[in-house]
Amino acid sequence: MRYRELGAPGHPGLRVSEIGFGTREIGGTVWLREKGEPVPYGLGEADDDTSVQTIARARHLGMNFILTSPAHGDGHGQEVVGRVIARDRDYWVVGALGGLEVEDGALKRDFSYDTLVAGLDASIERLKSYDVDLFMLDNPTQAELDDGACLEALQRIERTGKAGFVGVDISNSDADLAPLLDARVNVVGVRYNIFEAGNAETFALARSKGVGIVAQGVLADGLLTGTIDSMDEFSSDDERSCMQRADVEELIRRAAKLSFLASEDRTITQAALLYVLANRGVSVALTGAFRPKHVEEDVRVGNMRPLADDELSAIVRLQRDGFPN
């Protein structure tokens, strides 16, 4: 495993593994109600014992960064993480998201200081920890960021000492990255993958300002793994089953254009991770995993050569031309 610095304006950053662990998968699915109908929120049923083995395997292979949210399985993902890291807490760099939770069958958004602190305290308790290394707002909108109250609340939380670093996750938000680089945050989470590379040029500026970038969605909801040929493969309790069929089919078509990246000793998944890590402004690429074998495949990129210049150029051409038929 290779390591990078997770930025921190004004003082040294955190040393984190290039590949980090996200908890959407291990949280399991909870059901929300939209217009009177049940809608899955999560990626399907998870087996807790397997999840514990997966996190333990990640730790054995050198992964040390984990990002959790109370919205992942209505806190269940954090509880599973707590079973593993409680006995080895000082090894892990633990991040928690806040401001978005499941309540009474709906997603509740609240970035007020009191609610954020209460949510952080609950996360710390579920994680069986004494604090978190990083606390991030969970996808505030651009309007909420422009208002400024949520950022003020975040700075107040930093002063409590319950989180060493603070940041904002905008991986599923309409917010812009650039203004956050001057917002006195240590870390920003963004969605970044071969299909969605729009913020890439800003990462170097973030690095120069000491702001760490957590890349999320690096495998494009699994569509960059080379294992999904149809959206019919998504179970009914997987939120991806609610995606527009035409959108999924288009991404599957685009993924097929990347087959040249696979070889005897490298999978499409690994190539997709190497693409993200080729941007030196990225501090950590966050992946999710249901099973130990998924972690093993992901962390193996630490022993691989970077993508060659001609491979990167070929990807850029496809991006520029819209993955033509």
C-alpha positions in Angstrom: 0.0 0.0 0.0 1.2 3.5 -0.8 0.3 6.5 1.3 -0.4 10.2 0.7 -1.1 13.2 2.8 -4.6 14.3 3.5 -4.2 18.0 3.5 -4.4 20.5 6.3 -3.9 24.2 5.7 -1.4 25.6 8.2 -0.2 22.3 9.7 0.8 18.8 8.7 -1.8 16.5 7.2 -2.8 13.0 8.0 -0.9 10.1 6.4 -3.6 8.0 4.7 -3.6 5.0 2.4 -4.2 5.7 -1.3 -7.2 3.4 -1.2 -9.7 4.1 1.5 -12.8 2.2 2.8 -16.3 3.6 2.4 -19.3 2.1 4.3 -22.2 2.4 1.9 -22.0 -1.3 1.1 -21.6 -2.6 4.6 -24.4 -0.4 6.0 -27.0 -2.4 4.0 -30.3 -1.0 2.6 -32.9 0.9 4.5 -36.2 1.7 2.9 -37.4 5.3 2.5 -40.9 6.4 1.5 -41.3 8.6 -1.5 -44.8 9.6 -2.7 -46.1 6.7 -0.5 -43.9 4.1 -2.2 -40.9 2.3 -0.6 -37.6 3.2 -2.2 -34.3 1.5 -1.4 -31.5 3.6 0.1 -28.3 1.5 0.0 -26.7 -1.2 -2.2 -28.5 -4.3 -0.9 -28.3 -6.7 2.0 -24.9 -7.0 3.8 -23.7 -9.8 6.0 -22.1 -8.3 9.1 -19.6 -11.1 9.8 -18.4 -10.8 6.2 -18.2 -7.1 6.6 -16.1 -7.4 9.7 -13.7 -9.8 7.9 -13.5 -7.4 5.0 -12.5 -4.4 7.2 -10.0 -6.6 9.0 -8.5 -7.7 5.7 -8.3 -4.1 4.6 -6.3 -3.3 7.8 -4.0 -6.3 7.2 -3.2 -5.1 3.7 -2.3 -1.6 4.9 -5.5 0.4 4.4 -5.9 2.9 7.2 -8.5 5.4 6.0 -12.2 4.8 6.6 -15.1 7.2 5.9 -18.5 6.6 7.6 -21.9 8.2 7.7 -24.9 7.8 10.0 -27.0 7.6 6.8 -25.3 4.4 5.8 -27.8 1.8 6.9 -29.2 4.3 9.4 -26.0 4.0 11.5 -25.5 0.3 11.0 -22.4 0.8 8.9 -20.8 2.7 11.7 -21.7 0.0 14.2 -20.1 -2.6 12.1 -17.0 -0.5 11.8 -16.9 0.0 15.5 -16.7 -3.8 16.0 -13.4 -3.8 14.2 -11.6 -0.6 15.0 -12.3 -0.4 18.7 -9.5 -2.7 19.5 -7.1 -1.0 17.1 -8.3 2.6 17.1 -5.0 4.4 16.9 -4.1 2.7 13.6 -7.1 4.1 11.8 -7.7 7.5 10.3 -11.5 7.7 10.9 -13.8 10.1 9.1 -17.5 10.7 9.8 -20.0 12.6 7.7 -22.7 14.7 9.3 -25.9 16.6 8.5 -27.7 13.8 6.7 -29.5 11.1 8.6 -32.4 8.6 8.1 -35.4 9.6 10.3 -38.9 8.2 10.1 -38.5 6.7 6.7 -37.0 9.8 5.1 -33.6 11.5 4.7 -33.3 14.4 7.1 -30.9 17.3 6.2 -29.9 19.6 9.1 -26.5 21.4 9.2 -27.2 23.5 12.3 -24.5 23.3 15.0 -26.6 21.5 17.6 -27.7 18.9 15.2 -24.3 18.4 13.8 -22.8 18.0 17.3 -25.5 15.5 18.3 -25.0 13.5 15.2 -21.2 13.5 15.6 -21.6 12.3 19.3 -23.8 9.5 18.1 -21.4 8.5 15.4 -18.5 8.5 17.9 -20.5 6.2 20.2 -21.4 3.8 17.4 -17.8 3.7 16.3 -16.8 2.9 19.9 -14.2 5.7 19.6 -13.3 8.8 21.6 -13.2 11.2 18.6 -12.9 11.2 14.9 -9.9 12.3 12.8 -12.1 14.0 10.2 -15.6 15.4 10.3 -17.3 16.4 7.0 -20.6 18.0 6.1 -22.6 15.5 4.1 -23.3 17.1 0.7 -24.7 20.6 1.5 -26.1 22.4 -1.5 -24.4 25.4 -3.0 -27.1 27.6 -1.6 -26.4 26.2 1.9 -22.7 26.9 1.5 -23.3 30.4 0.2 -25.5 31.1 3.3 -22.4 30.3 5.4 -24.2 29.0 8.5 -23.1 25.4 8.0 -19.5 26.4 7.5 -19.6 28.4 10.7 -21.0 25.4 12.5 -18.2 23.3 11.1 -15.6 25.7 12.4 -17.2 25.6 15.9 -17.1 21.8 15.8 -13.4 21.9 15.0 -12.8 24.0 18.1 -14.5 21.3 20.3 -11.7 18.9 19.7 -14.1 16.1 18.7 -12.6 16.1 15.2 -9.0 16.9 14.3 -9.8 18.0 10.8 -12.9 19.2 9.1 -14.2 19.2 5.6 -17.1 19.2 3.2 -18.3 16.3 1.0 -19.8 17.5 -2.3 -19.7 14.2 -4.1 -23.5 14.2 -4.4 -24.2 17.9 -4.4 -24.5 20.8 -6.8 -21.8 22.7 -5.0 -18.6 23.9 -6.7 -15.2 22.8 -5.5 -13.2 26.0 -6.1 -14.8 28.3 -3.5 -14.3 25.7 -0.8 -10.5 25.9 -1.2 -10.6 29.2 0.6 -13.3 28.2 3.1 -10.9 27.1 5.9 -11.6 23.4 5.5 -8.9 20.7 5.5 -10.6 18.2 3.1 -13.2 18.2 0.3 -14.9 15.0 -1.0 -15.7 15.0 -4.7 -17.0 12.5 -7.2 -14.3 11.6 -9.6 -13.8 8.8 -12.1 -13.1 8.1 -15.7 -16.6 9.1 -16.7 -16.8 12.1 -14.4 -13.5 14.0 -14.5 -14.7 17.6 -14.5 -12.9 18.7 -11.3 -9.5 17.2 -12.1 -7.8 20.5 -13.0 -8.8 22.0 -9.7 -7.1 19.3 -7.6 -3.7 20.7 -8.2 -4.8 24.0 -6.8 -6.3 22.2 -3.8 -3.0 20.5 -3.2 -1.1 23.8 -3.4 -3.5 25.2 -0.7 -3.1 22.2 1.5 -6.6 20.9 1.0 -7.0 17.2 0.7 -9.2 15.6 -1.9 -11.2 12.4 -1.1 -12.3 10.9 -4.4 -15.6 9.2 -4.3 -17.6 7.2 -6.8 -14.3 6.1 -8.3 -15.8 3.0 -9.8 -18.9 4.8 -11.1 -21.4 2.9 -8.9 -19.7 -0.4 -10.0 -20.0 0.3 -13.7 -16.2 0.5 -14.0 -15.6 -2.9 -12.6 -16.3 -4.8 -15.8 -18.8 -7.1 -14.0 -22.1 -5.4 -14.8 -23.6 -6.1 -18.2 -27.2 -5.0 -17.5 -29.0 -3.1 -14.9 -31.1 -6.2 -14.4 -28.2 -7.5 -12.3 -29.2 -5.0 -9.6 -31.5 -6.5 -6.9 -34.7 -4.8 -5.9 -33.1 -3.7 -2.6 -30.3 -2.0 -4.5 -30.8 1.7 -5.1 -29.1 1.4 -8.5 -32.2 -0.6 -9.6 -34.0 2.8 -9.6 -31.6 4.4 -12.0 -32.8 5.3 -15.5 -32.2 2.2 -17.7 -31.0 4.4 -20.6 -28.4 6.0 -18.4 -27.1 2.6 -17.2 -26.9 1.2 -20.7 -25.0 4.2 -21.8 -22.4 3.8 -19.1 -22.1 0.1 -19.8 -21.5 1.0 -23.5 -18.8 3.5 -22.4 -17.2 1.0 -20.1 -16.8 -1.4 -23.0 -14.7 1.2 -24.7 -12.2 0.9 -21.9 -11.5 -2.8 -22.4 -8.0 -1.9 -23.7 -7.0 -1.1 -20.1 -7.4 -4.7 -19.0 -4.5 -7.2 -19.2 -3.5 -10.5 -17.7 -2.2 -8.8 -14.6 -4.6 -5.8 -14.3 -8.4 -5.7 -14.1 -10.6 -2.9 -15.3 -11.3 -2.1 -11.7 -7.6 -1.7 -11.0 -7.1 0.5 -14.1 -10.0 2.7 -13.0 -8.3 3.2 -9.6 -4.9 3.9 -11.2 -6.6 6.6 -13.3 -7.9 8.3 -10.2 -4.6 8.0 -8.4 -2.7 9.4 -11.5 -4.0 12.8 -10.3 -1.5 13.8 -7.6 -4.0 16.2 -6.2 -6.1 13.2 -5.0 -5.3 12.2 -1.4 -7.3 9.0 -1.3 -9.6 7.0 -3.6 -12.6 5.8 -1.6 -14.0 2.4 -2.6 -16.6 0.2 -1.0 -16.5 -3.6 -0.6 -18.8 -6.4 0.4 -16.1 -9.1 0.6 -12.4 -9.4 1.4 -11.7 -10.4 -2.2 -12.9 -6.9 -3.3 -10.5 -5.2 -0.9 -7.6 -7.5 -2.1 -8.3 -6.5 -5.7 -8.4 -2.8 -4.8 -5.3 -2.5 -2.8 -3.2 -4.5 -5.3 -2.9 -1.3 -7.3 -0.3 -0.3 -4.7 2.1 -2.7 -6.3 1.3 -1.8 -9.9 2.9 0.6 -12.3 0.9 3.7 -13.0 -1.0 3.9 -16.2 1.2 4.6 -19.2 1.1 8.0 -20.9 -0.4 6.5 -24.0 -3.2 4.9 -21.9 -4.0 8.1 -20.2 -4.0 9.9 -23.6 -6.4 7.3 -25.0 -8.7 7.9 -22.0 -8.6 11.7 -22.5 -9.5 11.3 -26.1 -12.5 9.2 -25.2 -13.6 11.7 -22.6 -13.1 14.6 -25.0 -15.1 12.9 -27.8 -17.9 11.6 -25.6 -17.0 7.9 -25.9 -18.1 7.7 -29.6 -19.6 4.6 -31.1 
